[in-house]
Amino acid sequence: MAYIKNNLNAGEKINHFGKPSIKPTILVLTLVAPMIFLFVWKGLEALIIEGVFWAIIISVIILVKDIILIYVSEYAITNKRVISKLGLIRRDVEEMNLKSIESVNLKQSIAGRIFNYGDVNISGRGSSQVVFKQADSPVEIRKKIKHKS
């Protein structure tokens, strides 16, 4: 929350703060883990064990990438605007005044509906857009934005 908190305008207060959800990563890893266990438990040949090894390596890489993404991403709804900040070294900040918002769209997969995460696309005048990717409780975020604008 450091970037958004340090860049608030005078009289601006944060009404909602969020980060991307870890749930999609956990879902992928929970699907991979039983396959790895079955391969190792069955004692299959070296080729399959090598495949399991690479599956573990790839899973760890995905987990580390997603944890870094979650750490460096911030989403906020203030009393004046919506703000999305992504990036650690390179910074990508999108913001839009609440008065400029024309539509708030929600995208959820089946897993997203079950585990309550999804993308919130906020469109404004012209071609401006702010996206909260893989946000927890996207329906609640959508409601908060719609009631403020």
C-alpha positions as CSV (number, residue, x, y, z in Angstrom):
1,M,0.0,0.0,0.0
2,A,3.1,2.2,0.1
3,Y,2.8,3.7,-3.4
4,I,-0.9,4.5,-3.3
5,K,-0.8,5.7,0.3
6,N,2.1,8.0,-0.5
7,N,0.4,9.5,-3.6
8,L,-3.0,10.5,-2.3
9,N,-4.3,13.9,-3.0
10,A,-5.3,16.4,-0.3
11,G,-8.5,15.2,1.4
12,E,-8.4,11.8,-0.3
13,K,-9.2,8.7,1.7
14,I,-8.9,5.0,0.8
15,N,-12.3,3.3,0.9
16,H,-11.0,-0.1,-0.4
17,F,-7.5,-1.5,-0.8
18,G,-6.6,-4.8,-2.5
19,K,-4.0,-7.0,-4.2
20,P,-4.3,-9.8,-6.7
21,S,-5.6,-13.0,-5.3
22,I,-3.3,-16.0,-4.6
23,K,-6.3,-18.3,-5.2
24,P,-5.6,-19.0,-8.9
25,T,-2.0,-20.0,-8.1
26,I,-3.2,-22.3,-5.3
27,L,-5.7,-23.9,-7.7
28,V,-3.0,-24.7,-10.3
29,L,-0.6,-26.1,-7.7
30,T,-3.4,-28.2,-6.1
31,L,-4.0,-29.8,-9.5
32,V,-0.3,-30.4,-10.1
33,A,0.5,-31.8,-6.6
34,P,-1.7,-34.9,-6.7
35,M,-0.3,-35.8,-10.1
36,I,3.2,-35.6,-8.8
37,F,2.3,-37.7,-5.7
38,L,0.7,-40.4,-8.0
39,F,3.8,-40.6,-10.2
40,V,6.2,-40.9,-7.3
41,W,4.0,-43.3,-5.3
42,K,3.5,-45.6,-8.3
43,G,7.3,-45.8,-8.7
44,L,7.2,-45.2,-12.4
45,E,10.3,-45.2,-14.6
46,A,13.0,-42.6,-14.6
47,L,11.5,-40.7,-17.6
48,I,8.3,-40.0,-15.7
49,I,10.2,-39.1,-12.5
50,E,12.2,-36.6,-14.6
51,G,8.8,-35.2,-15.8
52,V,7.7,-34.9,-12.2
53,F,10.9,-33.1,-11.4
54,W,10.3,-30.6,-14.1
55,A,6.7,-30.2,-13.0
56,I,7.9,-29.3,-9.5
57,I,10.4,-26.8,-10.9
58,I,7.8,-25.2,-13.1
59,S,5.3,-25.1,-10.2
60,V,7.9,-23.4,-8.0
61,I,8.7,-20.8,-10.7
62,I,4.9,-20.1,-11.1
63,L,4.5,-19.7,-7.4
64,V,7.4,-17.3,-7.0
65,K,6.3,-15.3,-10.0
66,D,2.8,-15.0,-8.6
67,I,4.0,-14.1,-5.1
68,I,6.1,-11.3,-6.6
69,L,3.2,-10.1,-8.7
70,I,1.0,-10.0,-5.6
71,Y,3.7,-8.2,-3.6
72,V,4.2,-5.4,-6.2
73,S,0.5,-4.9,-7.2
74,E,-1.9,-2.5,-5.5
75,Y,-5.5,-1.7,-6.2
76,A,-7.5,1.1,-4.4
77,I,-10.8,2.9,-4.5
78,T,-10.6,6.3,-2.8
79,N,-13.3,8.8,-2.3
80,K,-12.2,10.5,-5.5
81,R,-10.7,7.9,-7.9
82,V,-9.8,4.3,-8.6
83,I,-6.1,3.4,-8.8
84,S,-4.2,0.4,-10.1
85,K,-0.4,0.1,-9.6
86,L,1.6,-2.8,-11.0
87,G,5.4,-3.4,-11.2
88,L,8.5,-3.3,-9.0
89,I,11.2,-1.7,-11.1
90,R,9.0,-0.6,-14.0
91,R,5.8,1.0,-12.7
92,D,2.5,0.9,-14.5
93,V,-0.1,3.1,-12.8
94,E,-3.6,3.5,-14.0
95,E,-6.1,5.8,-12.4
96,M,-9.5,7.3,-13.1
97,N,-11.6,9.9,-11.4
98,L,-14.9,8.4,-10.1
99,K,-16.8,11.1,-12.0
100,S,-15.3,9.8,-15.3
101,I,-16.4,6.2,-14.9
102,E,-18.9,5.1,-17.5
103,S,-19.0,1.3,-16.8
104,V,-17.7,-1.3,-14.5
105,N,-17.5,-4.8,-15.9
106,L,-16.7,-8.1,-14.2
107,K,-15.0,-11.1,-15.6
108,Q,-15.0,-14.4,-13.7
109,S,-14.2,-17.9,-14.7
110,I,-16.0,-20.9,-13.2
111,A,-13.2,-21.3,-10.7
112,G,-13.4,-17.6,-10.1
113,R,-17.1,-17.8,-9.2
114,I,-16.5,-20.8,-6.9
115,F,-13.5,-19.2,-5.1
116,N,-14.6,-15.6,-5.4
117,Y,-12.0,-13.9,-7.5
118,G,-12.0,-12.2,-10.9
119,D,-11.1,-9.2,-13.0
120,V,-12.9,-5.8,-12.6
121,N,-12.6,-3.7,-15.8
122,I,-13.4,0.0,-15.2
123,S,-14.0,2.0,-18.4
124,G,-14.2,5.8,-18.6
125,R,-14.7,8.5,-21.1
126,G,-12.9,7.9,-24.3
127,S,-10.7,4.8,-24.3
128,S,-9.4,5.0,-20.8
129,Q,-9.6,1.9,-18.7
130,V,-8.4,0.6,-15.3
131,V,-8.2,-3.1,-14.6
132,F,-8.1,-4.8,-11.2
133,K,-6.7,-8.3,-12.2
134,Q,-7.5,-11.4,-10.2
135,A,-9.0,-9.3,-7.4
136,D,-10.7,-11.0,-4.4
137,S,-14.4,-10.3,-4.0
138,P,-14.8,-8.6,-7.4
139,V,-18.6,-8.3,-7.0
140,E,-18.1,-6.3,-3.8
141,I,-15.5,-4.1,-5.6
142,R,-17.9,-3.5,-8.4
143,K,-20.6,-2.5,-6.0
144,K,-18.3,-0.1,-4.1
145,I,-17.3,1.6,-7.4
146,K,-20.8,1.9,-8.7
147,H,-22.1,3.4,-5.5
148,K,-19.3,6.0,-5.3
149,S,-19.4,7.2,-8.9
